[in-house]
């Protein structure tokens, strides 16, 4: 079994063979993947060594000390946090070997084609159709709120393949090449002025059956793996004490004593404590994740992440007064990254409004926590046994 000492030895061998100062960034990342040091808990040959997930920190520390480049994880977060674990669990060997390496190195960006304008928060009600035609599927429909679609080469996609069964049972999961004919990406301008989201139109898109993930009609179960990992990726990102949004307002509080009031002080203290509790809870959640697949607890982390971001950014605008409303750039940019901490307070306040929608609305997540974590009675669902084609829309 691979232990910490073995990982240090392998990492030092990688650094000796590919000195970061003299090696092209992409060449180094490819060599790291091939050495099994990309994500050590993945199988050998797929960027890992079958080691415990907790030992990834050993590799990362050695590489950081040597000044080695990383794979810019924030830029490729959808691929790393959502597509990769789903492909690993349900993909064929051919799919894993073709897709995981360029996903991890960042050569191929991924996006998520799940949400639809007609389905709202009820993802299982989606209407995008995939019809079998020989060895291909012909896909028609519309997706919305698609982060990074304008940058992506690949997408994880769920579509309805059987309208004659209840909505959760007639869905199939696909991998969609975003460069294929019939895929059209249009920007969605947000309240911030930016367009990091998109709407995607699929018109006669031909997807080979070899790019199906999981069994036909089993897409809802496959999608749960993606969604559980997504919520951990959004709400459970490791940060240092006083990192993230709370660090920005705490810094302003210390540097600008003229802005302080007793009421704001009490509220800031309360949010600081909540942010620290959330940080420590996230660390515990990642320990549970190291022992197996993420469960519904990730919904609670993502729920709290959204609420805290919105309350902290609102308090920051109050603290700064008129200055907090300033915002330097309303042009429709197409950013690669969401930058919560490198922008103005006004941007943070506006952008955080989306936190309670993306990755599952807060209302849906409350239901998940109530039913799957706390074991409370489920809400009545009158459409549970009704064929999708017979649902009111």
Secondary structure by P-SEA (a helix, b strand, c coil): cccaaaaaaaaaaaaaacccccccaaaaaaaaaaacccccccccccccccccccaaaaaaaaaaaaccccccccccccccccaaaaaaacccaaaaaacaaaaaaccbbbbbcccccccccccccccbbbbbcccbbbbbbccccccccccccccbbbbbccccccccccbbbbbbccccccbbbbbbbcccccccbbbbbbcccccccccccccccaaaaaaaaaaaaaaaaaccccccccccaaaaaaaaaaaccccccaaaaaaaaaaaaaaaaaaaaaaaaaaaaaaccccaaaaaaaaaaaaaaaaaaaaaaaaaccccccccccccccccccccccccaaaaaaaacccccccccaaaaaaaaaccccccccccccccccccccccc
